[in-house]
Amino acid sequence: MTNIAEREAVNQDFFEKVCARADAASNAQLDLAQAVSETKNALLLAIADAIDAYAGNIAEANEADVRDAEADGMDAGKIDRLEFGVERIHQATEGMRHVASLPDPIGEVVRGYTMPNGIRLTQIRVPMGVIGMIYEARPNVTVDVAALCLKSGNAVLLRGGHAAERTNAATVHAIREALAEQGFSADLVNTVDEFGRAGATAMMEARGHIDLLVPRGSAKLIQAVVRNSKVPIIETGAGNVHIYVDRGADLEETIPIVINAKTQRIGVCNAAEKLIVHKQVAQYFLPAMAKALSDAGVEMHADTAAYDIIDAEKIDGGNLIHATDEDWDTEYLAMTIGIKVVDDIDEAIAHINQHSTGHTETIMSQDYEAIDRFTSRVDSAVVFANASTRFTDGGMFGFGAELGISTQKMHARGPMGLREMTTTKWIGYGSGQVRP
C-alpha cells in the first residue's frame, strides 16, 4: 500500500507541475491573443533568426540523440524522422518565415447577419488557447508547432519524447530566449519533457488547463492518447497509404510516382505502403514495377495473383514474399510495400476503405470517370489523381508548416495549418433588446 500511495503522490506532483505550466501558458496567451498581425510576424521572424543562429548547438544535441537511438536499435524510418541537422533546421526556419508571411486567421469574419430584433451577430475566428502536443522522434515538429501556435495566437505545451529530448531542449531554449527578447513571456512555448512519460500522462489529465491535445507519432502513441485523454483531442493518424493503378493508367508515368511515394522518405506518414493494381494491367505492369522496386531495395509483400506474376518474371526473389492478412493493415515505415491485384475499381475502393487509416490515397488513371468514382468514394482526408502521396504535407499545401495530418472528421481533416488552430466565437451587438 505504501508503494501505491507513493506512486500516487508522485503522479499528483507531476500533474500539479504540468498544470502550473499550462496555467502560466494560458496567462501568457491572453496577451498574445491581443497582438496585431505585424507584431506576431515580427516575433516569428526573430525566433527563426534565433534558431538559425543556434543551429550548431541544436545539431550537436541531435547528433547525440541519434547516436543513442541507433545504439538502442531504433529502425531506419524512425532514425530518418529523428535526424535534425543544420540543413533540416534551416528548412524548418524557412517554414516559420513562410508562416509569418501568411494571412492571419484571427479576427476573420466567418459569417454574420442581423436578427429580426435588430441584434447584429458576427462569428469570428479566435485562438484555441493552450495547445498540448505529444509527439515522438520528430524534432522538426517543435519548430513547426511553435510557428503555427504563435501566429494563430495560441500558447503551446510540448512533450517531445525521450528519443529527441536533447534536440527539443536546445530548440525550445532558443525559442524561449527569443520570446523574452521580443518582450513576450517565455511561457508561451514550454515543454514537460523533463517529467518523462508522467508528463504526457499529466497532459492527458489536464482538462481545464489545456484546451486541445494533439498526438503525433506511431499508431500506438496516438491510440494511447485517444483512449486515455480527458482533454479534447485532434487525432492525427498513422499512414497506411495506398496507390491504386487503374486499367486506364499511364504506366510509364506510374512507375516513378510509386518509387517516389515509397522511397523518397520511408519514415513519414504520407509514404506509400500499399500498391493496388487492376487485373487488366497487372500482367504487363507488375514485372516492370517490381523490377524498379527491387532495384530501389524495396521488399514486396504480394498477394497470390501479384506474387505469381512477379515470380514468373524471375524478379529478385530475395525482395518478394507472400503477403499475409496482417500486411493490409500495417504501416511499414520501411523499405517494404504490400501489393494486391483486384478485379475492378470498386474492389480497390472497398479494400482501401476497409484497411486505410484515412490519410492519403492516389489513383493512377487517365479515365476521368474512374478518377471521379475513386475521389468521391474513397473515404480519406486527401485523395490525389496521378500524383505522389508525398504531397500531403502542410508545407506542400502552402501552409508553411503543419500541426499534423488529421484523419478524423470533426473540426479539422487533412494537413492542419493556421485556420485549423482556431475556433470561433459569436459577438452580438444590441441596442437594449430583451427576449420576450
C-alpha positions, 0 to 999 in steps of 0.5 A: 500500500505504501508503494501505491500511495507513493506512486500516487503522490508522485503522479499528483506532483507531476500533474500539479507541475504540468498544470502550473505550466499550462496555467502560466501558458494560458496567462501568457496567451491572453496577451498574445491573443491581443497582438496585431498581425505585424507584431506576431510576424515580427516575433516569428521572424526573430525566433527563426533568426534565433534558431538559425543562429543556434543551429550548431548547438541544436545539431550537436544535441541531435547528433547525440540523440541519434547516436543513442537511438541507433545504439538502442536499435531504433529502425531506419524510418524512425532514425530518418524522422529523428535526424535534425541537422543544420540543413533540416533546421534551416528548412524548418526556419524557412517554414516559420518565415513562410508562416509569418508571411501568411494571412492571419486567421484571427479576427476573420469574419466567418459569417454574420447577419442581423436578427429580426430584433435588430441584434447584429451577430458576427462569428469570428475566428479566435485562438484555441488557447493552450495547445498540448502536443505529444509527439515522438522522434520528430524534432522538426515538429517543435519548430513547426508547432511553435510557428503555427501556435504563435501566429494563430495566437495560441500558447503551446505545451510540448512533450517531445519524447525521450528519443529527441529530448536533447534536440527539443531542449536546445530548440525550445531554449532558443525559442524561449530566449527569443520570446523574452527578447521580443518582450513576450513571456517565455511561457508561451512555448514550454515543454514537460519533457523533463517529467518523462512519460508522467508528463504526457500522462499529466497532459492527458489529465489536464482538462481545464488547463489545456484546451486541445491535445494533439498526438503525433507519432506511431499508431500506438502513441496516438491510440494511447492518447485517444483512449486515455485523454480527458482533454479534447483531442485532434487525432492525427493518424498513422499512414497506411497509404495506398496507390491504386493503378487503374486499367486506364493508367499511364504506366510509364508515368506510374512507375516513378510516382510509386518509387517516389511515394515509397522511397523518397522518405520511408519514415513519414506518414504520407509514404506509400505502403500499399500498391493496388493494381487492376487485373487488366494491367497487372500482367504487363505492369507488375514485372516492370514495377517490381523490377524498379522496386527491387532495384530501389531495395524495396521488399514486396509483400504480394498477394497470390495473383501479384506474387505469381506474376512477379515470380514468373518474371524471375524478379529478385526473389530475395525482395518478394514474399507472400503477403499475409492478412496482417500486411493490409493493415500495417504501416511499414515505415520501411523499405517494404510495400504490400501489393494486391491485384483486384478485379475492378475499381470498386474492389480497390475502393472497398479494400482501401476503405476497409484497411486505410487509416484515412490519410492519403490515397492516389489513383493512377488513371487517365479515365476521368470517370474512374478518377471521379468514382475513386475521389468521391468514394474513397473515404480519406482526408486527401485523395490525389489523381496521378500524383505522389502521396508525398504531397500531403504535407502542410508545407506542400499545401502552402501552409508553411508548416503543419500541426499534423495530418488529421484523419478524423472528421470533426473540426479539422481533416487533412494537413492542419495549418493556421485556420485549423488552430482556431475556433470561433466565437459569436459577438452580438451587438444590441441596442437594449433588446430583451427576449420576450 
